[in-house]
């Protein structure tokens, strides 16, 4: 079924989009698909993408002068909203001394100390430039440390676009309906064993069969890349027990959840400690920075100490480190977690109530400041249940909300990330916009 909504009444009649349309046309001539990351193309919701001019606190402003309450937050980094003064000041100060050195700085050392103090699993940490790089690296480290080959991952969990991890991934792969990716040889993913999320029995059975060659189990402890999907009670604890019993490593991809669900991430909030952790988004303060870390004995296989090679010219970039340190300082001095938990829980309840009043079936998953509205009457706990959501209805909901000044993820299969810049009145405005949008859906 087509999701191009450009000729339907749900298309925002008052939303000015001439400049965005022009820029998208120009972009397609020089950038594949007109975008530098696939979900930005709005293919899942139709109608063509927005081009953003600036962000301020809880708002996004596009090139046509429209203002939106931002429920995406650059896909997670902006937990205090756009252009946070403390982060901007730190970047400006760092830039005045140089943008890149390709050499070590004291700030890297202090930043590493702050990450280690915060995240339960991390005794040593290596800075990199993207979540993809962090996840690619902690897989290599796990294989190098254990001397084993195979990796277990889960359907709908996205760990970046490195070849070995693009087997039944979520995120843009789910949005575009692609099973894997062209250009990835079968031999590369042959050692990647993909299992259903939240299915502990499948993990146990796989270890019984192939445990001597399984290096690690990697997962998002709370999934954000097929929409927000929570681990079932006992699932993470079971993975911890099984991997320990078989001498494999447990790897948490906390690129989204790190410093968002708690200062120490999902592992602090949920009480399960992995062997290695990938982090990103919030720790870069909105700049390109990520990290991976874990037990010291494991991390010491990384060059130049050990035989596992990983390097990066811009790793530990001074601007990104300055932004990350400012962000972590803000999180320590003014923790937003209780406020965001309360407001997100209240919003989820209002969304359910609004949908029920309109007779629109939804499942709303949320934890902390992550949230997804699935247009299905079934519980969503894994990739197949997430795919029961009606993406066409979500697309209509997206445009109805955008018309009312609320910017949601332009994909059913991406979580919303809420910021502390949103006031209680803003949360109420989002709920009110949703009530009107659900009512419009019911009329169709």
N, C-alpha and C positions, 0 to 999 in steps of 0.2 A: 504494500500500500504506500502511495506517495506521501511524503511529509512536507512537500512544498506548499506552504500556506499563503503564497503571495496573492492569491485571488480569492481567499475566503474572508467572510465577514469578521473572523477573529483577528485578522491583520489590523494592527493599531491604526485607526483612522486619523489620529491627531499627532502621531509620532513623526517628527521631521527626520528624514533619513536620506536626503538628496546627497549630502557630502559623503556619507558612509558608502552609498551605492557607487558614487564616482570613484572613491578610493579603492573599493573592492575591484572594480573593473580595471583600474590601472594596475593594481597589485597582481591580478591574475596573469598579466603580460610578463611579469618579471619574477614572481615567486610561485612555486608549484601550488596550485589551488588557491593562490592569493593569500596564503597564511603561512606562518612559521611553526604552527602546531595544529594538528588536524581539527580538534574540537572547536577551534576559533572560527571555523568556516560555517558554523550553524547548520551543517547538513542534516543533523538529526531533527532540528526544529523548523528548518526551511526559512525562506525569506531573506537570506543574506545577513552577513555579520555586521555588528557595530564596530566602529573605529573610535577608540577612546582618546580623548584629549588630555584629561587630567583626573586625578582623584584627590579628594579632601575629606578627611575623617571618615564618615560613614557613606559618603557619596562618590559616585562615578559621574563624569560629565563627558558626553560624546562630542564628536566634531560638529554635530548639528545643533548643539546647545541644549540637548536633553539631559536631565538630571535623574539619577536613579539611586535608590537605596541599594547598596551593594551587598549581596548575599553570597558572593563568590570569594572575595578577598584575595584575588590573584591565585586562586586554587589553594589557599591555605596559609601563606606567609604572614598576612596582615592582620594579626590578632588584635592589634590596637587601631586598626583602620589605616587609611591612606595618609602619607606624608606626615608620619608621627614626628613631632618636633625633635625629640631626643635622638631618633635615628637619623634624621636629616642633618642635625648638627654634628653627629659623629662622622657621617660620611664626608661632610664639607671639611671638617678639620683634618681628616685623613687625606683627602684629596689635595689639600694645600701642601702636603709633604711628598706627594708623588702617588701615582696610580698603580704602579706595579714595579716590583724589584727583581722577581725571580730568585729571591734569596730569603733567608729566615728573618723573622722579626720577633721582638719580645711580645707583641700583641698576640701572635699565634700561640705562644706558650701559655699566656694568661687565659686565652679563650679555651684552649684544651683543658686547662685546670677547671674552668667553670663548667664545661660539659661533663667532665668526669665526676665532679661534685654533685651534679644534678641527676645523671642517668644511672640507675642501679647496676646495669650490666657492664658499664664502661670503666675499664682500668687504664686503657690507652686508646688514643683516637688519632685518626688520620683525616685531615681536611682535604676535600675535593671540590669540584665546581658544580655538580648536578646530582640529583637523586639517582638518575640512571647510572652515573659513574660510581656512586656509593654502593648501589645494589650489585652491579657487575663485579665490583672489587670484593665485596664480602663473600660472594660465591667463590671467587678464585681463591681467597684466603682459606675458606672452609675446605676446599678440595686440597689445597697445598698442605694444610695442617693435618688432615686425616689421611691423606694418601689415597682417598677414595674418589670415585668418578661421578656417581649418580646424585641427582638432586630431586627432592620432592617439592613441588609447588602446588598451588591450588587454583582451580578454575575461577576466573574472574578477578584474581589478584594480579595487579599490575606492578612490575618492578622495573619500569623503564624499558627502553627500546633496544637494549643489547640483544644480540642474536639468540643466545641460549635461553633467554627469559621471555621470549615472545611466543610461548606455547600456551594457547587458550588463555590469553591475558584479558584483563578488563580494560577500563579507561577508553581511549580512543578506538581501540580494537573493537570493543563492544559497541561503541557509538556508531562506527561505520559498518558493523555487521561482518567484519573480516575474521576468519577462523584463526589465522596466524599472521604471517606477513610474507609477501613475495621477497625474494632475495636472501632468504634464510635457508641454507642447505639442510636437508633432513638429518644429515650426520651431526649437525650442531645441536639439534634439539633431541637427539636420540637418547641422551643421558638425562633428559629432563622428564621426570615422571609426574604427570598432572593428575591430581585427585580432586574429588568434590570437597569444597570447603565445609567445615563443621562435621565431617564424616570421620570420626576417630577409628571406627572399625576398618575402613579402607586403608588408613595409615598403618594400623597394626598388621593387616594382611600383607601389605606391601613389604614391610620390614621382615616379616616371617619368610617371605620369598627371596628378598634381595638385600637384606639388612647389612650383609658384610661389605657391600659396595655402595651404600648410601652415605654420602658425605654429610648431608645436611637436609633439614626441612626449613624452607623459607616461606614466610607468609606475612601479610598485613595483619597484625593482631586485631585491629578493627579495620574492616575493609572500607575504602573510600572510592574505589575504582570500578565498582559495579553499582554505584550508589552506596549509601551508608549501610553496612551489614555487620552485625555484632557477632562475636564468637558465642557459641552455645555454652551454657554452664558446663565446666569441666573440660572443654575442648583444648584450651591452651595448657591447662595442667596435665592433660593426657599426653599432649605432644612433648611436654617437658620430661615426663616420665619415660616415654618410649625412646626418645633420642638419647637420654642418659643411659638407659639400659643397653642400647645397641652401640654406644660409642660414637653416635653421630652428633652433629651440632644443631642447635636450634637458633634460627636467624629471624629476627623481627625487622621487617621493613617499616620503620616509623618515620618515613619521609613526611607523611601527612600528620600522624598522631603525635610525633615527638614535640614536646613543649606545648601541645595544644590540649590534650585531654587531662594533663597534669604537668607540673614543671618537669617531672621525670618521665613523662610520656605515658603511653598505654601500659607499659610494664610496671610503672609505679601504681597507676590507678587499678589495674587488674591483678597485681600481685604475682606475676609470673616473670622470672628473669631469664632472658635468652643468653646465649653465648656470644653472639655478635648482633649489633644493631646498626641499621642504616638510618641516617637522619638527614633532613633537608628542610626547605621551605622556611619555617619560623626561625631556625638558627642562622639564616642568612639575612634576616631583617628585610627581606624583599629583594636582596641582591643574589646573584648566582653563587651559592655556596651550599655545600652539603658535607657530610662526614660519615665515616663508619668507624666503629670501635667495639671493644669487648674485652674479654679476659686478656691479661698481659701476655700469658704464654702463647695464646693464639695470635695476637697482634704482632708478636715478635718474629713471626715468619715473614713479615713484610720487609722488603728491601728498604734501606741498606743493611738491616740486621740479618734478615733471612732471605730465602730463595724466591719468594713470591714477589714478582715485580709489579709495581704500580707507581706512576709518576704523573705530574701535571704542572705545566709552566705557571698556570694561574692558581694553583692550589694554595690556599691561605692568602689570597689576594687581600692587600691591606684595607681596601675600601669595604669589601664584603665582611672581613673580620671585624672592622669597626662597627658596621651595621649590626652584625650578630651580637657583639658584646653589649651594644646599647639595648638591643631587644631583650637579651637575657637579664640585663640589669632592671629594665622596666618590669619584667615578669616577676622578679624577686621583690621589688619595692612596692609594686601595686598589682598583686596577683588577680587576674580577672576570672579565675576559674569558677568560683561560687556564683558570681553574677551571671556568667554565661550559661552555667548549668541550669540555674533557675529560669532564666529567660527563654532558653531553648526548650526546656521541658514545658513551660507555659505555652510557647508558640506551637509546639507539636500537638498539645491538647486542643488548642483553638483551631488548628488545621483539621484535625479529625472531626471536631464538632461542626465546622463549616462545611466539610464535605458530606457529612451525614445529613445535615439539614437540607442539602441540595440533592441528596440521593446519589452522590457520586462515590463509587467504591474506591477507597484508598487504604494503603498501609503506610504509616509514617514511622520510619526508623530514625532514632537519634541517640547520641551519647555525647556528653559534654557540649561542645559548640559545633558538632557535625550533625547534619540532618538531611534526609531525603524523603520526598513524597513519591511513593510508588502508586501508579494507577492500576491497582489489582486488589481483589478481595482476599488474597491469600497472604499468609505470613511470608516475609522475605528473609531467608536465612542462608541462601547459597546462590550460585549463578543461575541454575535453571529456574528457581523461584523468582529471582530478580527479572528474568526475561519474560515472565508472565505479565509484567507491567505493560500497559498499552502506551507505547511511545508516541503514537499519533495524538492521543488525548493529552499526554504531557506537553507535546509541542503547542497545542492550542492553549493550554494552561500557561506555558511560558510567555506567549505573546500577550495574553490577557493581563498577566502580572506586569509585563514590561510596559504596557499601556498605562498602567496605574503606578508607574514609577518604581517598580521593584525588579532588580536584575537578578535572576536565578541562573544556575548553571544551564547553558544551552545544550543539555543532554540529559536524558532520563538516567543515565548510568554514571553520573558524577555527583558527589556529595556537595551540599552547600556548606560553606565555612563562615560562621558568624563571628563578628568582631565586637569587642568591648566598646567601640565607638558608637554602636547602635544603642539608642536610649530606650527606656521602656515605652515611650510614645512611638518610637520607630517600630518596635516589635508589634505594637498594637496596630500600627498602620499596615504592616505586612499582613497581619491576620485579617484586617478589614478588606484589604485588596484581594486576599485569597477567598474570602466569603463571596465577594462579587464575582470573582473568576469562576469559582465552583458553580455558582448560579447560572452563569453564562454557558458553562459546559452542559449543564442539565437541560438547557433550552434547545440544544442542538440535536 
